[in-house]
Amino acid sequence: MRRDSLFYQLFAQLPQTLFDLLGRDTPQGYRFESVELKQTAFRIDGVFVPPDPSGIVYFCEVQFQRDNTFYERFFAEIFLYLRLYRQTFSDWQAVVIYPHRQAEQECFEPYQLLVNSDRLHRVYLNELGSLEALPLSLALMQLTVLPEVEMPTAARLLAERTRTEAVPRPEVIMELITTIVLYKFTELSREEVLRMLGFTTEELKRTRFY
């Protein structure tokens, strides 16, 4: 499953997801960007840019494979960005999303102070809680890491929540659920996936995939 592109779509379509992870109210005006830093090979996958220079810039990375030089690269990218775009923000925070604790690198030296500071937030998807209780944005994240046997039931649950709860942009959430399942069950057709999610014929006709 190409989780990087899935999370990129999730953040781009539902930028409030980052603030749900942090347990904060979603501020207005933030935009999500993927930033390539000039004259380097560095690319920061997720940058949440504040609407004015008095705001906080947020850096977000999704890390599903253990990389024992990850923090070395991540902090290098962050500090280069801070140098290049210092006039666009007043402070910074960083978020790293792991599927579980075992995916994190083992040794934090010489970045122990930064890793343990309140500037860095480490999120482990398998510890977020139940799909029923999570905000839909976070439940979508958790859906990406569920075993194949659990995914159909979980995806139907999220599709039903999307239909019955007062959520912003329900059509976007439904599309994201469908896309996640399509990535997982590559042998199924789009229509079979939509049927799995419990779409009626009329709902099916209203989807982009139809």
mmCIF file of the C-alpha atoms, coordinates in Angstrom:
data_MODEL
# 
_entry.id   MODEL 
# 
loop_
_atom_site.group_PDB 
_atom_site.id 
_atom_site.type_symbol 
_atom_site.label_atom_id 
_atom_site.label_alt_id 
_atom_site.label_comp_id 
_atom_site.label_asym_id 
_atom_site.label_entity_id 
_atom_site.label_seq_id 
_atom_site.pdbx_PDB_ins_code 
_atom_site.Cartn_x 
_atom_site.Cartn_y 
_atom_site.Cartn_z 
_atom_site.occupancy 
_atom_site.B_iso_or_equiv 
_atom_site.pdbx_formal_charge 
_atom_site.auth_seq_id 
_atom_site.auth_comp_id 
_atom_site.auth_asym_id 
_atom_site.auth_atom_id 
_atom_site.pdbx_PDB_model_num 
ATOM 1   C CA . MET A 1 1   ? 0.000   0.000  0.000   1.00 0.00 ? 1   MET A CA 1 
ATOM 2   C CA . ARG A 1 2   ? 1.430   3.407  -0.992  1.00 0.00 ? 2   ARG A CA 1 
ATOM 3   C CA . ARG A 1 3   ? 0.708   5.102  2.304   1.00 0.00 ? 3   ARG A CA 1 
ATOM 4   C CA . ASP A 1 4   ? 2.692   8.263  1.540   1.00 0.00 ? 4   ASP A CA 1 
ATOM 5   C CA . SER A 1 5   ? 0.307   9.237  -1.241  1.00 0.00 ? 5   SER A CA 1 
ATOM 6   C CA . LEU A 1 6   ? -2.721  8.276  0.873   1.00 0.00 ? 6   LEU A CA 1 
ATOM 7   C CA . PHE A 1 7   ? -1.623  10.483 3.744   1.00 0.00 ? 7   PHE A CA 1 
ATOM 8   C CA . TYR A 1 8   ? -0.796  13.284 1.323   1.00 0.00 ? 8   TYR A CA 1 
ATOM 9   C CA . GLN A 1 9   ? -4.380  13.111 -0.001  1.00 0.00 ? 9   GLN A CA 1 
ATOM 10  C CA . LEU A 1 10  ? -5.763  13.004 3.530   1.00 0.00 ? 10  LEU A CA 1 
ATOM 11  C CA . PHE A 1 11  ? -3.848  16.078 4.679   1.00 0.00 ? 11  PHE A CA 1 
ATOM 12  C CA . ALA A 1 12  ? -4.515  17.965 1.455   1.00 0.00 ? 12  ALA A CA 1 
ATOM 13  C CA . GLN A 1 13  ? -8.266  17.283 1.524   1.00 0.00 ? 13  GLN A CA 1 
ATOM 14  C CA . LEU A 1 14  ? -8.760  17.434 5.319   1.00 0.00 ? 14  LEU A CA 1 
ATOM 15  C CA . PRO A 1 15  ? -6.022  19.645 6.820   1.00 0.00 ? 15  PRO A CA 1 
ATOM 16  C CA . GLN A 1 16  ? -7.839  19.564 10.179  1.00 0.00 ? 16  GLN A CA 1 
ATOM 17  C CA . THR A 1 17  ? -6.415  16.029 10.530  1.00 0.00 ? 17  THR A CA 1 
ATOM 18  C CA . LEU A 1 18  ? -3.125  17.382 11.854  1.00 0.00 ? 18  LEU A CA 1 
ATOM 19  C CA . PHE A 1 19  ? -4.857  19.374 14.578  1.00 0.00 ? 19  PHE A CA 1 
ATOM 20  C CA . ASP A 1 20  ? -7.058  16.385 15.459  1.00 0.00 ? 20  ASP A CA 1 
ATOM 21  C CA . LEU A 1 21  ? -3.825  14.459 16.056  1.00 0.00 ? 21  LEU A CA 1 
ATOM 22  C CA . LEU A 1 22  ? -2.593  17.225 18.351  1.00 0.00 ? 22  LEU A CA 1 
ATOM 23  C CA . GLY A 1 23  ? -5.944  17.461 20.152  1.00 0.00 ? 23  GLY A CA 1 
ATOM 24  C CA . ARG A 1 24  ? -6.323  21.124 19.213  1.00 0.00 ? 24  ARG A CA 1 
ATOM 25  C CA . ASP A 1 25  ? -9.048  23.206 17.627  1.00 0.00 ? 25  ASP A CA 1 
ATOM 26  C CA . THR A 1 26  ? -8.409  23.723 13.923  1.00 0.00 ? 26  THR A CA 1 
ATOM 27  C CA . PRO A 1 27  ? -7.200  27.281 13.229  1.00 0.00 ? 27  PRO A CA 1 
ATOM 28  C CA . GLN A 1 28  ? -8.421  28.993 10.095  1.00 0.00 ? 28  GLN A CA 1 
ATOM 29  C CA . GLY A 1 29  ? -6.358  29.713 7.022   1.00 0.00 ? 29  GLY A CA 1 
ATOM 30  C CA . TYR A 1 30  ? -3.690  26.996 7.148   1.00 0.00 ? 30  TYR A CA 1 
ATOM 31  C CA . ARG A 1 31  ? -2.630  25.471 3.854   1.00 0.00 ? 31  ARG A CA 1 
ATOM 32  C CA . PHE A 1 32  ? -0.888  22.139 3.348   1.00 0.00 ? 32  PHE A CA 1 
ATOM 33  C CA . GLU A 1 33  ? 2.183   21.968 1.103   1.00 0.00 ? 33  GLU A CA 1 
ATOM 34  C CA . SER A 1 34  ? 4.895   19.544 0.033   1.00 0.00 ? 34  SER A CA 1 
ATOM 35  C CA . VAL A 1 35  ? 8.068   21.637 0.014   1.00 0.00 ? 35  VAL A CA 1 
ATOM 36  C CA . GLU A 1 36  ? 11.275  20.989 -1.912  1.00 0.00 ? 36  GLU A CA 1 
ATOM 37  C CA . LEU A 1 37  ? 14.151  22.925 -0.375  1.00 0.00 ? 37  LEU A CA 1 
ATOM 38  C CA . LYS A 1 38  ? 16.261  24.692 -2.984  1.00 0.00 ? 38  LYS A CA 1 
ATOM 39  C CA . GLN A 1 39  ? 19.772  23.470 -3.802  1.00 0.00 ? 39  GLN A CA 1 
ATOM 40  C CA . THR A 1 40  ? 19.387  20.316 -1.699  1.00 0.00 ? 40  THR A CA 1 
ATOM 41  C CA . ALA A 1 41  ? 17.972  16.837 -2.090  1.00 0.00 ? 41  ALA A CA 1 
ATOM 42  C CA . PHE A 1 42  ? 15.603  17.483 0.820   1.00 0.00 ? 42  PHE A CA 1 
ATOM 43  C CA . ARG A 1 43  ? 11.838  17.364 0.511   1.00 0.00 ? 43  ARG A CA 1 
ATOM 44  C CA . ILE A 1 44  ? 9.489   17.863 3.442   1.00 0.00 ? 44  ILE A CA 1 
ATOM 45  C CA . ASP A 1 45  ? 6.340   15.875 2.715   1.00 0.00 ? 45  ASP A CA 1 
ATOM 46  C CA . GLY A 1 46  ? 3.988   17.877 4.898   1.00 0.00 ? 46  GLY A CA 1 
ATOM 47  C CA . VAL A 1 47  ? 4.229   21.543 5.832   1.00 0.00 ? 47  VAL A CA 1 
ATOM 48  C CA . PHE A 1 48  ? 1.231   23.331 7.311   1.00 0.00 ? 48  PHE A CA 1 
ATOM 49  C CA . VAL A 1 49  ? 1.846   26.998 6.568   1.00 0.00 ? 49  VAL A CA 1 
ATOM 50  C CA . PRO A 1 50  ? 0.163   29.592 8.802   1.00 0.00 ? 50  PRO A CA 1 
ATOM 51  C CA . PRO A 1 51  ? -1.974  32.297 7.165   1.00 0.00 ? 51  PRO A CA 1 
ATOM 52  C CA . ASP A 1 52  ? 0.234   35.093 8.542   1.00 0.00 ? 52  ASP A CA 1 
ATOM 53  C CA . PRO A 1 53  ? 3.777   35.481 9.971   1.00 0.00 ? 53  PRO A CA 1 
ATOM 54  C CA . SER A 1 54  ? 2.548   35.488 13.571  1.00 0.00 ? 54  SER A CA 1 
ATOM 55  C CA . GLY A 1 55  ? 1.466   31.847 13.332  1.00 0.00 ? 55  GLY A CA 1 
ATOM 56  C CA . ILE A 1 56  ? 3.122   28.467 13.922  1.00 0.00 ? 56  ILE A CA 1 
ATOM 57  C CA . VAL A 1 57  ? 4.444   26.393 11.020  1.00 0.00 ? 57  VAL A CA 1 
ATOM 58  C CA . TYR A 1 58  ? 3.888   22.623 11.430  1.00 0.00 ? 58  TYR A CA 1 
ATOM 59  C CA . PHE A 1 59  ? 6.087   19.947 9.865   1.00 0.00 ? 59  PHE A CA 1 
ATOM 60  C CA . CYS A 1 60  ? 4.590   16.479 9.452   1.00 0.00 ? 60  CYS A CA 1 
ATOM 61  C CA . GLU A 1 61  ? 6.197   13.210 8.360   1.00 0.00 ? 61  GLU A CA 1 
ATOM 62  C CA . VAL A 1 62  ? 4.704   9.733  7.966   1.00 0.00 ? 62  VAL A CA 1 
ATOM 63  C CA . GLN A 1 63  ? 7.306   7.080  8.814   1.00 0.00 ? 63  GLN A CA 1 
ATOM 64  C CA . PHE A 1 64  ? 6.243   3.458  8.339   1.00 0.00 ? 64  PHE A CA 1 
ATOM 65  C CA . GLN A 1 65  ? 9.678   1.859  7.956   1.00 0.00 ? 65  GLN A CA 1 
ATOM 66  C CA . ARG A 1 66  ? 12.385  1.954  10.593  1.00 0.00 ? 66  ARG A CA 1 
ATOM 67  C CA . ASP A 1 67  ? 15.177  4.295  9.538   1.00 0.00 ? 67  ASP A CA 1 
ATOM 68  C CA . ASN A 1 68  ? 17.950  4.779  12.087  1.00 0.00 ? 68  ASN A CA 1 
ATOM 69  C CA . THR A 1 69  ? 18.942  8.079  10.472  1.00 0.00 ? 69  THR A CA 1 
ATOM 70  C CA . PHE A 1 70  ? 15.393  9.447  10.240  1.00 0.00 ? 70  PHE A CA 1 
ATOM 71  C CA . TYR A 1 71  ? 15.709  12.168 12.901  1.00 0.00 ? 71  TYR A CA 1 
ATOM 72  C CA . GLU A 1 72  ? 19.052  13.236 11.466  1.00 0.00 ? 72  GLU A CA 1 
ATOM 73  C CA . ARG A 1 73  ? 17.359  13.913 8.126   1.00 0.00 ? 73  ARG A CA 1 
ATOM 74  C CA . PHE A 1 74  ? 14.100  15.284 9.533   1.00 0.00 ? 74  PHE A CA 1 
ATOM 75  C CA . PHE A 1 75  ? 15.704  17.896 11.765  1.00 0.00 ? 75  PHE A CA 1 
ATOM 76  C CA . ALA A 1 76  ? 18.139  18.881 8.998   1.00 0.00 ? 76  ALA A CA 1 
ATOM 77  C CA . GLU A 1 77  ? 15.148  19.516 6.695   1.00 0.00 ? 77  GLU A CA 1 
ATOM 78  C CA . ILE A 1 78  ? 13.318  21.481 9.366   1.00 0.00 ? 78  ILE A CA 1 
ATOM 79  C CA . PHE A 1 79  ? 16.215  23.775 10.209  1.00 0.00 ? 79  PHE A CA 1 
ATOM 80  C CA . LEU A 1 80  ? 16.983  24.444 6.565   1.00 0.00 ? 80  LEU A CA 1 
ATOM 81  C CA . TYR A 1 81  ? 13.330  25.383 6.031   1.00 0.00 ? 81  TYR A CA 1 
ATOM 82  C CA . LEU A 1 82  ? 13.445  27.666 9.084   1.00 0.00 ? 82  LEU A CA 1 
ATOM 83  C CA . ARG A 1 83  ? 16.432  29.438 7.621   1.00 0.00 ? 83  ARG A CA 1 
ATOM 84  C CA . LEU A 1 84  ? 14.931  29.848 4.138   1.00 0.00 ? 84  LEU A CA 1 
ATOM 85  C CA . TYR A 1 85  ? 11.418  30.928 5.165   1.00 0.00 ? 85  TYR A CA 1 
ATOM 86  C CA . ARG A 1 86  ? 11.962  32.603 8.533   1.00 0.00 ? 86  ARG A CA 1 
ATOM 87  C CA . GLN A 1 87  ? 9.794   35.609 7.583   1.00 0.00 ? 87  GLN A CA 1 
ATOM 88  C CA . THR A 1 88  ? 6.653   33.462 7.184   1.00 0.00 ? 88  THR A CA 1 
ATOM 89  C CA . PHE A 1 89  ? 6.123   32.198 10.778  1.00 0.00 ? 89  PHE A CA 1 
ATOM 90  C CA . SER A 1 90  ? 6.824   32.982 14.433  1.00 0.00 ? 90  SER A CA 1 
ATOM 91  C CA . ASP A 1 91  ? 7.351   29.463 15.841  1.00 0.00 ? 91  ASP A CA 1 
ATOM 92  C CA . TRP A 1 92  ? 7.409   25.803 14.788  1.00 0.00 ? 92  TRP A CA 1 
ATOM 93  C CA . GLN A 1 93  ? 6.181   22.340 15.784  1.00 0.00 ? 93  GLN A CA 1 
ATOM 94  C CA . ALA A 1 94  ? 6.817   18.907 14.267  1.00 0.00 ? 94  ALA A CA 1 
ATOM 95  C CA . VAL A 1 95  ? 4.722   15.730 14.100  1.00 0.00 ? 95  VAL A CA 1 
ATOM 96  C CA . VAL A 1 96  ? 5.903   12.228 13.163  1.00 0.00 ? 96  VAL A CA 1 
ATOM 97  C CA . ILE A 1 97  ? 3.299   9.535  12.488  1.00 0.00 ? 97  ILE A CA 1 
ATOM 98  C CA . TYR A 1 98  ? 4.321   5.902  13.072  1.00 0.00 ? 98  TYR A CA 1 
ATOM 99  C CA . PRO A 1 99  ? 2.168   2.766  12.688  1.00 0.00 ? 99  PRO A CA 1 
ATOM 100 C CA . HIS A 1 100 ? 3.548   1.553  16.051  1.00 0.00 ? 100 HIS A CA 1 
ATOM 101 C CA . ARG A 1 101 ? 6.502   2.156  18.385  1.00 0.00 ? 101 ARG A CA 1 
ATOM 102 C CA . GLN A 1 102 ? 8.589   -0.611 16.792  1.00 0.00 ? 102 GLN A CA 1 
ATOM 103 C CA . ALA A 1 103 ? 8.888   1.462  13.588  1.00 0.00 ? 103 ALA A CA 1 
ATOM 104 C CA . GLU A 1 104 ? 10.780  4.244  15.368  1.00 0.00 ? 104 GLU A CA 1 
ATOM 105 C CA . GLN A 1 105 ? 14.561  4.334  15.282  1.00 0.00 ? 105 GLN A CA 1 
ATOM 106 C CA . GLU A 1 106 ? 16.304  2.881  18.305  1.00 0.00 ? 106 GLU A CA 1 
ATOM 107 C CA . CYS A 1 107 ? 18.880  5.559  19.158  1.00 0.00 ? 107 CYS A CA 1 
ATOM 108 C CA . PHE A 1 108 ? 18.085  9.280  19.313  1.00 0.00 ? 108 PHE A CA 1 
ATOM 109 C CA . GLU A 1 109 ? 21.607  10.589 19.905  1.00 0.00 ? 109 GLU A CA 1 
ATOM 110 C CA . PRO A 1 110 ? 22.629  13.344 19.318  1.00 0.00 ? 110 PRO A CA 1 
ATOM 111 C CA . TYR A 1 111 ? 19.009  14.555 18.961  1.00 0.00 ? 111 TYR A CA 1 
ATOM 112 C CA . GLN A 1 112 ? 17.658  13.293 22.282  1.00 0.00 ? 112 GLN A CA 1 
ATOM 113 C CA . LEU A 1 113 ? 16.912  16.809 23.531  1.00 0.00 ? 113 LEU A CA 1 
ATOM 114 C CA . LEU A 1 114 ? 14.840  17.679 20.453  1.00 0.00 ? 114 LEU A CA 1 
ATOM 115 C CA . VAL A 1 115 ? 13.065  14.313 20.323  1.00 0.00 ? 115 VAL A CA 1 
ATOM 116 C CA . ASN A 1 116 ? 11.978  14.670 23.950  1.00 0.00 ? 116 ASN A CA 1 
ATOM 117 C CA . SER A 1 117 ? 11.071  18.356 23.680  1.00 0.00 ? 117 SER A CA 1 
ATOM 118 C CA . ASP A 1 118 ? 7.548   19.740 23.395  1.00 0.00 ? 118 ASP A CA 1 
ATOM 119 C CA . ARG A 1 119 ? 8.328   20.771 19.799  1.00 0.00 ? 119 ARG A CA 1 
ATOM 120 C CA . LEU A 1 120 ? 8.118   17.178 18.554  1.00 0.00 ? 120 LEU A CA 1 
ATOM 121 C CA . HIS A 1 121 ? 4.916   15.111 18.764  1.00 0.00 ? 121 HIS A CA 1 
ATOM 122 C CA . ARG A 1 122 ? 5.223   11.386 18.053  1.00 0.00 ? 122 ARG A CA 1 
ATOM 123 C CA . VAL A 1 123 ? 1.982   9.628  17.089  1.00 0.00 ? 123 VAL A CA 1 
ATOM 124 C CA . TYR A 1 124 ? 1.548   5.816  17.075  1.00 0.00 ? 124 TYR A CA 1 
ATOM 125 C CA . LEU A 1 125 ? -1.538  4.909  15.067  1.00 0.00 ? 125 LEU A CA 1 
ATOM 126 C CA . ASN A 1 126 ? -2.176  1.623  16.885  1.00 0.00 ? 126 ASN A CA 1 
ATOM 127 C CA . GLU A 1 127 ? -2.479  3.554  20.169  1.00 0.00 ? 127 GLU A CA 1 
ATOM 128 C CA . LEU A 1 128 ? -4.998  6.183  19.071  1.00 0.00 ? 128 LEU A CA 1 
ATOM 129 C CA . GLY A 1 129 ? -8.066  4.295  20.285  1.00 0.00 ? 129 GLY A CA 1 
ATOM 130 C CA . SER A 1 130 ? -11.110 2.654  18.726  1.00 0.00 ? 130 SER A CA 1 
ATOM 131 C CA . LEU A 1 131 ? -12.476 3.558  15.300  1.00 0.00 ? 131 LEU A CA 1 
ATOM 132 C CA . GLU A 1 132 ? -15.857 4.260  16.852  1.00 0.00 ? 132 GLU A CA 1 
ATOM 133 C CA . ALA A 1 133 ? -14.497 6.924  19.211  1.00 0.00 ? 133 ALA A CA 1 
ATOM 134 C CA . LEU A 1 134 ? -11.918 8.657  16.997  1.00 0.00 ? 134 LEU A CA 1 
ATOM 135 C CA . PRO A 1 135 ? -12.648 11.689 14.812  1.00 0.00 ? 135 PRO A CA 1 
ATOM 136 C CA . LEU A 1 136 ? -13.180 10.459 11.257  1.00 0.00 ? 136 LEU A CA 1 
ATOM 137 C CA . SER A 1 137 ? -9.938  12.033 10.074  1.00 0.00 ? 137 SER A CA 1 
ATOM 138 C CA . LEU A 1 138 ? -7.931  9.958  12.578  1.00 0.00 ? 138 LEU A CA 1 
ATOM 139 C CA . ALA A 1 139 ? -10.027 6.849  11.962  1.00 0.00 ? 139 ALA A CA 1 
ATOM 140 C CA . LEU A 1 140 ? -9.046  7.120  8.281   1.00 0.00 ? 140 LEU A CA 1 
ATOM 141 C CA . MET A 1 141 ? -5.387  7.089  9.318   1.00 0.00 ? 141 MET A CA 1 
ATOM 142 C CA . GLN A 1 142 ? -5.936  4.011  11.424  1.00 0.00 ? 142 GLN A CA 1 
ATOM 143 C CA . LEU A 1 143 ? -7.740  2.303  8.548   1.00 0.00 ? 143 LEU A CA 1 
ATOM 144 C CA . THR A 1 144 ? -4.522  2.344  6.510   1.00 0.00 ? 144 THR A CA 1 
ATOM 145 C CA . VAL A 1 145 ? -2.718  0.088  9.005   1.00 0.00 ? 145 VAL A CA 1 
ATOM 146 C CA . LEU A 1 146 ? -5.453  -2.452 9.767   1.00 0.00 ? 146 LEU A CA 1 
ATOM 147 C CA . PRO A 1 147 ? -4.928  -6.099 8.746   1.00 0.00 ? 147 PRO A CA 1 
ATOM 148 C CA . GLU A 1 148 ? -6.706  -7.066 5.526   1.00 0.00 ? 148 GLU A CA 1 
ATOM 149 C CA . VAL A 1 149 ? -9.160  -9.294 7.380   1.00 0.00 ? 149 VAL A CA 1 
ATOM 150 C CA . GLU A 1 150 ? -10.362 -6.367 9.523   1.00 0.00 ? 150 GLU A CA 1 
ATOM 151 C CA . MET A 1 151 ? -10.528 -3.721 6.835   1.00 0.00 ? 151 MET A CA 1 
ATOM 152 C CA . PRO A 1 152 ? -13.933 -4.472 5.194   1.00 0.00 ? 152 PRO A CA 1 
ATOM 153 C CA . THR A 1 153 ? -15.819 -4.261 8.510   1.00 0.00 ? 153 THR A CA 1 
ATOM 154 C CA . ALA A 1 154 ? -13.889 -1.158 9.587   1.00 0.00 ? 154 ALA A CA 1 
ATOM 155 C CA . ALA A 1 155 ? -14.376 0.556  6.219   1.00 0.00 ? 155 ALA A CA 1 
ATOM 156 C CA . ARG A 1 156 ? -18.140 -0.098 6.335   1.00 0.00 ? 156 ARG A CA 1 
ATOM 157 C CA . LEU A 1 157 ? -18.239 1.342  9.849   1.00 0.00 ? 157 LEU A CA 1 
ATOM 158 C CA . LEU A 1 158 ? -16.506 4.538  8.692   1.00 0.00 ? 158 LEU A CA 1 
ATOM 159 C CA . ALA A 1 159 ? -18.732 4.786  5.631   1.00 0.00 ? 159 ALA A CA 1 
ATOM 160 C CA . GLU A 1 160 ? -21.806 4.516  7.860   1.00 0.00 ? 160 GLU A CA 1 
ATOM 161 C CA . ARG A 1 161 ? -20.420 7.147  10.240  1.00 0.00 ? 161 ARG A CA 1 
ATOM 162 C CA . THR A 1 162 ? -19.876 9.436  7.259   1.00 0.00 ? 162 THR A CA 1 
ATOM 163 C CA . ARG A 1 163 ? -23.524 9.034  6.262   1.00 0.00 ? 163 ARG A CA 1 
ATOM 164 C CA . THR A 1 164 ? -24.996 9.559  9.727   1.00 0.00 ? 164 THR A CA 1 
ATOM 165 C CA . GLU A 1 165 ? -22.698 12.082 11.465  1.00 0.00 ? 165 GLU A CA 1 
ATOM 166 C CA . ALA A 1 166 ? -22.668 15.811 10.796  1.00 0.00 ? 166 ALA A CA 1 
ATOM 167 C CA . VAL A 1 167 ? -19.210 15.918 9.224   1.00 0.00 ? 167 VAL A CA 1 
ATOM 168 C CA . PRO A 1 168 ? -17.768 18.544 6.865   1.00 0.00 ? 168 PRO A CA 1 
ATOM 169 C CA . ARG A 1 169 ? -17.209 17.406 3.273   1.00 0.00 ? 169 ARG A CA 1 
ATOM 170 C CA . PRO A 1 170 ? -18.626 13.866 3.639   1.00 0.00 ? 170 PRO A CA 1 
ATOM 171 C CA . GLU A 1 171 ? -18.064 13.189 -0.062  1.00 0.00 ? 171 GLU A CA 1 
ATOM 172 C CA . VAL A 1 172 ? -14.308 13.723 0.440   1.00 0.00 ? 172 VAL A CA 1 
ATOM 173 C CA . ILE A 1 173 ? -14.236 11.311 3.381   1.00 0.00 ? 173 ILE A CA 1 
ATOM 174 C CA . MET A 1 174 ? -16.135 8.691  1.386   1.00 0.00 ? 174 MET A CA 1 
ATOM 175 C CA . GLU A 1 175 ? -13.701 9.040  -1.506  1.00 0.00 ? 175 GLU A CA 1 
ATOM 176 C CA . LEU A 1 176 ? -10.746 8.622  0.863   1.00 0.00 ? 176 LEU A CA 1 
ATOM 177 C CA . ILE A 1 177 ? -12.246 5.498  2.435   1.00 0.00 ? 177 ILE A CA 1 
ATOM 178 C CA . THR A 1 178 ? -12.761 4.040  -1.028  1.00 0.00 ? 178 THR A CA 1 
ATOM 179 C CA . THR A 1 179 ? -9.217  4.896  -2.107  1.00 0.00 ? 179 THR A CA 1 
ATOM 180 C CA . ILE A 1 180 ? -7.677  3.304  0.993   1.00 0.00 ? 180 ILE A CA 1 
ATOM 181 C CA . VAL A 1 181 ? -9.616  0.080  0.409   1.00 0.00 ? 181 VAL A CA 1 
ATOM 182 C CA . LEU A 1 182 ? -8.673  0.077  -3.286  1.00 0.00 ? 182 LEU A CA 1 
ATOM 183 C CA . TYR A 1 183 ? -4.996  0.300  -2.351  1.00 0.00 ? 183 TYR A CA 1 
ATOM 184 C CA . LYS A 1 184 ? -5.400  -2.640 0.016   1.00 0.00 ? 184 LYS A CA 1 
ATOM 185 C CA . PHE A 1 185 ? -7.530  -4.885 -2.226  1.00 0.00 ? 185 PHE A CA 1 
ATOM 186 C CA . THR A 1 186 ? -5.866  -4.376 -5.593  1.00 0.00 ? 186 THR A CA 1 
ATOM 187 C CA . GLU A 1 187 ? -7.605  -7.412 -7.081  1.00 0.00 ? 187 GLU A CA 1 
ATOM 188 C CA . LEU A 1 188 ? -11.069 -5.880 -6.630  1.00 0.00 ? 188 LEU A CA 1 
ATOM 189 C CA . SER A 1 189 ? -12.768 -3.519 -9.050  1.00 0.00 ? 189 SER A CA 1 
ATOM 190 C CA . ARG A 1 190 ? -13.889 -0.086 -7.928  1.00 0.00 ? 190 ARG A CA 1 
ATOM 191 C CA . GLU A 1 191 ? -17.509 -1.166 -8.072  1.00 0.00 ? 191 GLU A CA 1 
ATOM 192 C CA . GLU A 1 192 ? -16.781 -4.223 -5.902  1.00 0.00 ? 192 GLU A CA 1 
ATOM 193 C CA . VAL A 1 193 ? -15.091 -2.002 -3.338  1.00 0.00 ? 193 VAL A CA 1 
ATOM 194 C CA . LEU A 1 194 ? -18.014 0.417  -3.309  1.00 0.00 ? 194 LEU A CA 1 
ATOM 195 C CA . ARG A 1 195 ? -20.415 -2.501 -2.834  1.00 0.00 ? 195 ARG A CA 1 
ATOM 196 C CA . MET A 1 196 ? -18.219 -3.697 0.047   1.00 0.00 ? 196 MET A CA 1 
ATOM 197 C CA . LEU A 1 197 ? -18.726 -0.316 1.679   1.00 0.00 ? 197 LEU A CA 1 
ATOM 198 C CA . GLY A 1 198 ? -22.497 -0.723 1.470   1.00 0.00 ? 198 GLY A CA 1 
ATOM 199 C CA . PHE A 1 199 ? -23.273 1.827  -1.240  1.00 0.00 ? 199 PHE A CA 1 
ATOM 200 C CA . THR A 1 200 ? -26.761 1.668  -2.689  1.00 0.00 ? 200 THR A CA 1 
ATOM 201 C CA . THR A 1 201 ? -27.135 1.824  -6.459  1.00 0.00 ? 201 THR A CA 1 
ATOM 202 C CA . GLU A 1 202 ? -28.094 5.504  -6.293  1.00 0.00 ? 202 GLU A CA 1 
ATOM 203 C CA . GLU A 1 203 ? -25.179 6.355  -3.983  1.00 0.00 ? 203 GLU A CA 1 
ATOM 204 C CA . LEU A 1 204 ? -22.868 4.441  -6.301  1.00 0.00 ? 204 LEU A CA 1 
ATOM 205 C CA . LYS A 1 205 ? -23.984 6.529  -9.263  1.00 0.00 ? 205 LYS A CA 1 
ATOM 206 C CA . ARG A 1 206 ? -23.154 9.750  -7.387  1.00 0.00 ? 206 ARG A CA 1 
ATOM 207 C CA . THR A 1 207 ? -19.542 8.789  -6.719  1.00 0.00 ? 207 THR A CA 1 
ATOM 208 C CA . ARG A 1 208 ? -16.649 9.965  -8.856  1.00 0.00 ? 208 ARG A CA 1 
ATOM 209 C CA . PHE A 1 209 ? -15.465 6.360  -9.260  1.00 0.00 ? 209 PHE A CA 1 
ATOM 210 C CA . TYR A 1 210 ? -18.788 5.420  -10.936 1.00 0.00 ? 210 TYR A CA 1 
# 
